[in-house]
Amino acid sequence: MTLLLDTHVLLWWLGEDDRLTPTMREAIADPGAAVAVSAASAWEMSIKAALGKLTAPEDLVAELAHHGFDPLPVTVEDGLAAGALPRHHDDPFDRMLIAQARRRRLVLVTADRRFADYDVLTLA
C-alpha cells in the first residue's frame, strides 16, 4: 500500500501534532507502507509560508528523506486529471492530490471530509 499525504497531514506529522489520528500515525509509521508527498504539497506550503499563513520546514527535501517519504512529481497527465474532476471542491492543491491518488491508486491520508465526494481511497 502506498500512502499520499495531504499537506496538512504532512505538516502535522513533521510537527508531531495531536491532530493526527491514531489510524494516521500507525499507517504512516508502518515500515511496510510506502509514503509519498506530492510536489503540489511543497508548492502549497511555499505559497502559504510566503503569505504568512504557516511556517514551512526550512529544508523540506531533507525532512522528507529523514522520514523516508518519497517525493511525487506532478505530471501533465496529473494536471489534466485534476482539471477533469467534478467541481465538488475548488482548492487546486487538493484537486491535484485527488487526481494523483486516483491515477496511481494511492491511499490519500487526509482529515478533509470533502474528499469523500470523489472516487478516491482515503484514510483518516
N, C-alpha and C positions, 0 to 999 in steps of 0.2 A: 504494500500500500504506500502510495506517495501522497503526502500532505502538501497543500499550498496554503501558506499562512496569509490571512487577511492582514492588512497593515497594522490595525490596532492590536491584533493578536501578537504580531512580531514585537511591537513596542512593549506590550505587557510582558512578554517573555524576557526580553532584554532587561526590562526594569524590575523583574520579579514581582509583578503587580498581582495583587489579590483578586483582581477581576478575572483572571484565568480560572476556568472551571477545573475541577479535578480531572474530568474527562480530557480536556485540552492538554493539561500538564502531562498526563500519562501517555497520551498519543504522541506528543512532541518528544518526550523523553525516551520513548520506546526505541531501543537500539536497532530493532528490526525495521523501523519505518524510515523512509527517505523523506526529508523535509525540504521543500522548495520555497524560495522567496522571489517574487516577481520583480523585474526591473521597474514595473509600474509602481510598486510599493516604494522603491527608492526615490522615484520621481515625485510621488505624492509627499513623502517625508521631506524632501528637499524644498519643495514649494511651500509646504506648511511651516517649515522651520524659517524660511526666508520671510514669511508673513508674521512670524512671532506666535504662531498657533501651537507649536510643540517644540520640544528640544530633541533633535535627532542625534543619534550616536556620532561621535567625531569621525570614526573610521568604520563605516558600515560594512565594507568589504572584509575587514579584519574580524569584525564581530560575527559575520555570517560564517567565516571559516572556523573561528573559535568554537562555534556551536555545531559545526558540521552541516550547516544548511547549504543547499545548492542554489546558486543563482539561476533564475529562469528568465531568459531573454524574451522580449516582445517581438513577435514576427509580424510580417504583413498579413498573414493569414489570421493571426490573433486580432489585428485591427479590424479586418473585415468581419470577423465573427462577432466582435464586440458591437460594431455598428449595426449588425443584423438582429441583435437581441430585441425582444419586445420591450417597450418603454415602461416597464414596471418601476424602474429605478433610473434616475438621471445622473448619478455620480459616475463620471467617466472612469475613475480608478477602479471602483467596484465592478463596473461593467467589464473592464478588461480582465480582472481576476476571474470573474464568472466565465468569460469566454475561454480563457486559458485552461481553467479547470475542466470545462466541458470538452474542449478539443482533445485534451490529454487524459481524460478520465481520472483526474486528481480529486482528492477529497479536500474541499475548501474549509479550513478551520476559521470560524467566524462567530461572533456574537450577534451579527446583524440578521435580524429575523426577516428582513425584506428579501434575502436571498432565497427564501422558500418559494417565492413566486417564479423561480426559474428551475429548469430541469438540470440541477447540479447537485452532486453529492456534497453534503455539509456535515461538519462535526462541531458541536457546541459543547 
